[in-house]
Amino acid sequence: KAGVTQTPRYLIKTRGQQVTLSCSPISGHRSVSWYQQTPGQGLQFLFEYFSETQRNKGNFPGRFSGRQFSNSRSEMNVSTLELGDSALYLCASSPSGTGVPGELFFGEGSRLTVL
Amino acid sequence: AQTVTQSQPEMSVQEAETVTLSCTYDTSESDYYLFWYKQPPSRQMILVIRQEAYKQQNATENRFSVNFQKAAKSFSLKISDSQLGDAAMYFCAYRSPNFGNEKLTFGTGTRLTIIP
């Protein structure tokens, strides 16, 4: 079974631009979560989608948004990029409702650098 | 809001020895889940071990075991017979018991180095 796939793996943007990151969950997983990982703030929860609906949201500004498609694939978008948005963005999927509660399956991440 | 604290930014251990990573948390909930996740360099984060708060027995997974002290809100990870492949960042995480809440609250992590 294929794991969680995130694209692109690396990208460089400049301040003010926007970026879209993609995540394909493990087949059969309906929940997709996004986390931002930085050296200073650690792992911070962005949001979680389940069956195309945002189920939970972290404490991030409105510039951060996401969506989930009917095939459970998810995208997150960051608009008007700031230097502080440079981070590793991790996507995680889970079956949610079955399996081990809280066991998230992570992708390798998308490393965003904002210049 | 729940918080998770890992007070050891870095730890090192000799190969084949035992090491314990510390984690404390704060919550007003009586039931919850606790986890240790491992993030090797440039690789995916994976679940190492988990503990349900309502279970008094400490969880064990092969060389990995936890010391769960609910009253003290402490959740440490013990790695026995350390191996080179154990080198990684280790994150302690908390999850509320509510169905439909897949949010994990992570600690800041402990970087574990294995000395050959």
Interface residues (C-beta under 8 A of the other chain):
Chain A: G3 V4 S31 S33 Y35 G42 L43 F45 E48 F50 R55 N56 G58 L90 A92 S94 S96 G97 V100 P101 G102 E103 L104 F106 G107 E108
Chain B: Y33 F35 S42 R43 Q44 M45 I46 L47 R50 F91 A93 R95 P97 F99 G100 N101 E102 K103 L104 T105 F106 G107 T108 G109
